[in-house]
Amino acid sequence: MFRTVLVANRGEIARRIFRGCRTRGLATVAVYSEADRDAPHVKDADRAIAIGPPPARESYLDIARLIAAARESGADAVHPGYGFLSENWRFAEACAQAGLTFIGPSPEAIRVMGDKTEARRRMAAAGVPIVPGSPEPVADAAAAQRFAATVGYPVILKAAAGGGGIGMAKVMQESELAGAWATATRRAQAAFGRADVYVERYVERGRHVEVQVFGDTKGSVVHMHERECSIQRRHQKLVEESPAPNLAPAVKRGLTEAAVAGARAIGYVNAGTLEFLVDEDNFYFLEMNTRLQVEHPVTEQVTGLDLVVAQLDVAAGAPLPWPQDAVLQRGAAIEVRVYAEDPAKNFLPSPGTITRLTVPTGDGIRIESGVVEGTVVSVHYDPLLFKLIASGSGRPQAIARLTGALETCVVEGVKTTLPLLRTIVAHPDFRRGAVHTQMVEQGAFNG
Amino acid sequence: MAEEIKAHITGVVFQVTTKPGDRVAAGDPVIVLESMKMEIPVEAPRAGAVKEIRVREGQTVQEGETVALLE
């Protein structure tokens, strides 16, 4: 077993992983950019190494600097967290070459699933349903137009190397295609270094439901049930819960079986998530996230299992600690993401200094926070401040606890998504579990 | 009289999409800021010609700071 874990990340997820490491008696190393010198995650670790200037590409995205930081600190394992380099197969490979245990899947699994068109082909071959779409990236706007005509509008353009909603463009009709094509390819090039874009039929009013999977080096793969993540803005999630409300048992069974089959087909090891679009009784594979998810706490709350500790154990070569029939889904858990964004200004980022912060406590309330009073929320990184997770014996109790917790939450100094989250949680459609991916953008929660 | 185009948000200049002398229509992006992983255009408030660009790519600008002049 490795003894010292470097977490190549920042914010709440770095702190969450340090906690898991302490559970296993492992020493911890934080890394930080100049902008994060005083960040809470730096103080949480046994050691901290400066890795460069504030822009992420010169610090948290710089593979050579991170490997050097691991060497300097004597770390023998690296946890990538989410975002940054977590789905960069070259980073996983660089860790392996440097003799560091990468706490995550193999570079090959990351590479295959990171190429969204290859992932679609591999999943289809494993019998997992996929959204009708182009089997390869399309060459130009005219080719995209020809393909869109065969599946019918609306369509969505997606970056082949993409993820996190970046480089996606919805096209309602043919006249919008050329403009959307230009935007999507430019964003894909800027974000991923590859302009390749493919076309998929766009499913309106679908639900986003994902399945947590976990594999070990012995070839076992289990699912850890589903998460409902339909409430999003800019294709990024705001609210996640488990179980998914009103999900037909046959659909749930189909999803979890498909997820396990898909993960098994690529020999997947460690924690991963297969995302699906659910349209009534049909479901389609969207993509796989080959890492720990932001929303992993809702799964932990309903299963009573610690995903980070399991990641450490499996990375050290241990078999999965639980067989499938020991992974039970009990009660309900809901997570909301508090971002430094102004919902009144179309979610414009709201950087600044947190002058006051009161987070709730109480039965069934869990907070995963990357900030404290005085933290400077910089322009350089993702605007997630903290996650609030409420659980209960069932969905009504989880909602009641979440409602109370949101009322007592105070953040001053930056604008946040808190007012929107309060509106969502009070909304009758949310209360009865009737959610779909377009609700925020269609203004269901306005006014 | 030249009109100041101000950043409506704090961010880093991601791209300077115009140069002095360029004609722009109302709503055209003059520069693009990046903040918290989002690209946010700073748009021309009216039609005109760009007189001066006061920022360069990679520079941090504060909300309310003048980024360009419009003629």
Interface residues (C-beta under 8 A of the other chain):
Chain A: P55 R187 R234 A340 E341 L348 P349 P351 G352 V379 H380 Y381 D382 P383
Chain B: H8 I9 T10 G11 V12 E34 S35 M36 K37 M38 E39 I40 G58 T60
